[in-house]
C-alpha cells in the first residue's frame, strides 16, 4: 500500500472532473462536476444534524439508486434552510447535469457548501453546470478540488494504491472542511473514487465503518454542519472478481480505504479555521470502545484545551476536566496524561494527580505544529484516537464576520 499526495480523482480510470468559476464567488473556483464514464455503485454517509440541507435530502434518495455516474458540487452557498425552493433547486442541479451527460437525474448526486439560509442563485448555477460538463477532463481533478473550498487554506486530496490479487487498485479522495467541523455522519464534504469491483452493500459497509473511526473522530469547533456528506463511487474498471462478501479482497480494500480516510480527516483537522497546530488525542486502556471515543473527542473539542495548545500552555488540568464531564466511564484516580511529538515526551499527570515536570520542555513540545496528547485510563483494553486543532484569535475573526 502506498499513499500519493499528488494524485487526484481523475487518476482513477474512467473518471473525469473539472472545477470552474461560475460566479458564486468573486474570483475563485466555485463549481465542480465529477463524472465516471462507467456506471458506479455508490455509498454515502450524511450529517446527523436534524437541520439537513436540501442536497443532503435529495442525495438520501438518489443514493438508493443502483447506478451513479456523477456528482455536482457548488461552494459559496449551502442551499440549506431554503424551504421547498431549496429542494427544487437541488433537483434542478441534478436534472441539468443529467441532461448534459445523457444520464438519468437519479444517477446524479448533489452537494453544496457555504452560507446557510441564502437562496441559491440558479441563474448562475445552471449555466455554470453546463459549462463545467462541457469541460470535463481526465486531468481536471486538481481544479475540482479547488472548487469545493470555502475557508479552506489548502486543497485536501490523497490517493492510495494497493493490490487486489495481481491487479493494482486505486482509491482517490478530495475533501473540504475548515470550520463547522464536528461530524457525526463543516461543512465537511468528502468525495472518493475507486476502480474496485464491489457490491453496493459491501461498499456501504466498508465506508460506514471507516467513517466512524476517521471523519467522526475529528472536531474543529464542535459544530455539526447541515451539509456533512461523504460519498464513494466504485466503477468496477479494475475487473477484479466482485467483492460481495468479507473475504481477503474486502479486507484489503477496507484497510486501504481507512488509511485514505484517516489522512483526509487529519488534513481537515489541521486546516481548521485560523488553526496553527494539529492536536491528536490518544486514549488508551478504556473500559469500552465507546468510552475511549467519548473521552478522546471530549478533549479534542474542549475550547479550553484548544486555547491552551494555541498558547503552548501545558495545562493538563483542562484535559482531565474534559474527561470528567465527557460522560465516559472513567476513574479519575487512574488517569495518566502526557504530551509528545518529534521533540520528545513529557508526562504531566499520574494517577489523577500532578507530577513534577520540566515546564520549559513541555512548552517546547507544544510550540511544534503537531502535538499528541496521550491519556491512559488504566481501566480496560480499548483505545481510540481523535484529531482537532488549536483555537486561535483568527478563528474568532473569521467567524465573527462570516456573512458580513
N, C-alpha and C positions, 0 to 999 in steps of 0.2 A: 504494500500500500504506500502511495506517495502523494503528498499534497502539492498543489500548484497554486500560487497566488497570482500568476499572470494569465490564467485561463478564464474564460467566461462561459456563459450558457451556450454560445454558438460554437464552442469546441466539442459539444456533444453532437454526433452525427445527425443530420437532417433537421437540426434546429436553426431557425433564423430569428433575428431580433433587430430592433432599431430603437433609438431614442431620439426625439426631436424637440425643438422649441415650438410649441403651438401657440403660445401667447398667454397661458395661465400665469406664468411668471414673467418678469420683465425681460430677463436675458437667458436664463439657464434652461437646459432641457427639462421638460415637464410632462412628457407623454411617451409611453413606450408600448410596443407590441412584441410579444414572444409567440413564435409560431413553429410548430413541428409539421413537416411535410408528411410524416407518417402519423397515423392516429395513435393517441396515447391513452393509457389508463391513468387515472388521476386520483389523488387523495389530498385531503386538506384538514387543517385544524383551524378553529376560529376563536375570536375573543369570547370570554365568558361574561363580559360586561353585558348587563341587561339592555343597555342602550347600544344597539348594533347599527352600524352604518348601512345604508341601502345596498352597496355592493356585497357586503357580507351576507345579507338576507338573500340576495339573488344567487350568490355562489353556493349557499347551503342547499339550494335546489339544483343548480346546474351540476354540482359535484356528483350527484346521484347518477348522472348520465354514464353510459358505458364507454363513451369516447369523448376525449377532449383534444382539441387542436391548438387552441390559442388562449393567451391571457393578454388583456389590455389594461394598462395602468396609467392613471394620471396622478401627478403631485400638485400641491398648491391649493387643493380643495378636497376635504374629506368626504363630501357628499353624505354627511351624517346629520340627522335631525332636520331633514328637509321634507318630511311627510311623504304623501303619495307621489309628489313630483320627484322626490329623490329616487324612489324605486323605479319610476318610469324612465328617468334619465340613465340609471344604471342599465336598465333593459335596452335602452336606445344605443348605449355604447356597445353592448353585446351584438345587437342587430346590425349595426353598421360595420362592425368588424367581420361578422359572418358574411355579409354581402360582399365585402371587399375580397375575402379569402375563399368565397364559394363553399362555405360550410354552413351548418345549422347554428342558430343562435344559442341553442342549449349546449353546444360544443365549445363555447367561449366563456371564460371566467373573467370577472371584472374586479379591479381593486382601485381604491382611491386613498389618498393621504394628504393631509393638510389641515386647514382651519375647519372647525365644526360649525354647522349652523348657517353656512353661506350657500345660497343656491349655486349649482354648477352651471357655468355659462356654456350652454350647449352650442351656441353659435361659434364658439372657439373649439370646443372639444370634438365635435363631429367632423369638421374639416381636418382637424389635426389627426384624427384616426385614419381618415382616408389617405392623408399624406404619408403617415407612418407605414401603413400597409403597402404603399407603393414603393417604399424604400427598404423593405425587409432585406436583410443581408446575412450571409454566413459569417460576416466579420463584425456584426453590429452589437455584439454583446456588451462591450465596454460603454457604448453610448446609451444602451438600455439601462445599465447600472447607474449612470449619472442621472437619468431622467426620473428615477424614483426617489431621489434625495430631497429632503426638506431642510432641516437644520443640521443634517449630517455634514461632517467636515471631510470625510473620506468615502470613497466607494468601498463597498463591502462585497467582495466576491472571492471565491475559492473553489477549487476543483480537487477531486481525489480520483486517482486511478488505482485499480486493483484487479485481481484475476478471478474469473469465474471459469473453472476448468482451464482450458488452454486459450481462453479468449480474454482480451483486455477490455474491462468495463470502465466506464467513467460516470461520475456524478459531479455536476457543477451547480453552484448556487450563487445567487446575488440577493442582497438584502438591504433594507434601510431601517434605521432606527437610531434615535439620539435622545429624544425626550418622550414623555408619556410612556415610559417603558416599565411595565411590571406585568409581563404576560402571564396569563393563565389560560391558555388555549383549551412604543409608542408612537408615535404609532410605529408598530413593528410589522414589516412585511418581509417575507422571505419566499423566493421562487427557486425551485430546484428542478433540474432536468437530468435525466439519465437515459442511457441506451439499453438498460436491462429489460429483459422479457419477464414480466412478473404479473401474477394475478392481482386484480384490484383489491381484494380483501387482504392479501398478504402485504401489499404496498401500504394500505391504510394502517395495518397493524404495526408495521415497522416504523412508519412516520410517527404515529401517536405515542408509541413507547419511547422513541428518541426525543420527541419534543418535551416529554416530562422531565428529562434529565439534561436538557440543553436550554432551549428558549425559555422554558418555565422556571429556570433557575437563575435568571438574571433580573436585576432591578436597577434602574437609574434613579427613579423618583417616586416609586410606589404607586404610580397611576396606571391602571389598566385601560388601554385605549378602546375606543369604539370600533376600531378598524383592524385590529391584530389578525393577521392571516398568514399561514404557512401553506404553500401549495407545492406538490411534487407531481411532475409529469414523467412517465416512462413510456418511450415509444417502441421498445422491443427490437430495435435495429441490431442489437448485438446477436440476435437469433440464438441465444442460449436456450436449452430446454426450459420451458416455462416454470417459474418458481411458484408453485401452488401449495407448498407445504413447508414446514420449518426444517428444511434439510440443510446440507452443508453450504449450498449456494445462498440460501436465505441468510444464514449466519454471517457469511462473508459480506453480503450486501448490507445487512443491518449494521455490521461493525463499521463499514466504510461510511454509511450514511450518518451514523452517530458521530464519527470523527469529524466529518464535514460540519455537522450542525453545531458541535461544540466550538469549532473555530469561528463560525459565523456569530454565535452567541457572544463569544468573548470580544469580537470586533465591535458588536453593538454596545456592550457594556463599557468598553474602553473609550468609545466615541460618544459617551453621554454628553448632553448639552453642557458646555462650559467645563467639561472634565479635564483634569490634568493627570489623573492616576487611575490605573486599573486595580480593583480590590478583588482578591479571591478569598473566599471563606471556606475552609475545610472543617467539617465537624466529624470527629472520629468517635467510635465506640458508643454510639447512642443505643437506647433500648429497642428502637424500631427504625425502619427506614423513614417513616413519616416524621418521627421525632427529629431525625437527622436533617431532613429537608426543612422542616419548620424552623429549626434552630439556625441553620445557615442563612435562610432567607430573612429571618428577623434581624440578624446582624447586618446583612448587606443592604437592607433598606432603611436602617436607622439613620435619621438625619444627623443625630449627634455623633455617631460613629463616622459617618461620611465626612462631616465637618472636621472631626479630629484628624482623619487621614489627610485631608487637604492641608491642615496646619502642621502636619508631621508631629502630632502630639500623641505619644503612646499611652493614651488614657484608656486603659483596659477596663476600667470601671463601667464605661459606656457599653462595652461588649457584654459583660456579664449581666448588666441591667437589661439589655435587649433579649438575652437568653431567658431571663426571668419572666418577662411579660409575653413571651412568644407563644405560650400555651403548650409548648413541648414538655414532655415528661423528663425533667432533669433533677439531679440532686446538686444544689449549688456547692455543697461541700466537697464534691468530687472534681470540680472543673479546673482544668489547666488551660492557660492561654499563652500563645506566643506569636511573635511577628517574624517573618522571614522573607528573603529574596536572595538575589545573587550576592548581596553584601554580607549575608550571614543570617544568624538566627538569635533571637533573644526571648527568653521566657519571662513573662511579667506576673503570672499568677499561677499558684499551685494549690490544689485542694480548696479553691474558692477564696484564697487569701493572697495578700501581696507578697511578692518576692523582692529582695534587693536585686536591682539590675542596673546596668550601665545606661543611664537615660540618654547620654550623648550618642552612644552607639545605636540605640533604638531610634533616635531622631534621624541618624544617617540612613538607616534602613527605610524609614518612612519617607525620606526625601526622594527615593527612587520612583520611577514611573509605574512600577508594579509592586504590590506587596501581598503576601499571603498571610491571612490570619488563621492560625490553626487552633482549634478548640477540641480538647479531649474530654469527653464526658465521663469516661471510665465507668460506663453503666450498660454495656452491651457490645454487639458485634457489627453495628450498622454505621455506614458513613454516607456523607453527601457533600457536594461542592456547589457553591453558588458564586456568581460574579456580579460585580457592580462597579461603581466609580465614586470618586470624591464629590462633595457638594461645595461648589465654589461661588464667588461673587458673580461670576459670569452667568451661571445658571439662573440666578435671580434676575439679572439684567435681561437675558433672552426672554424669559417667561413673563417678566413684568410688563413687557410691551410687545407681546407676540402678535397681536392683531392691530397694533397702532404704530 
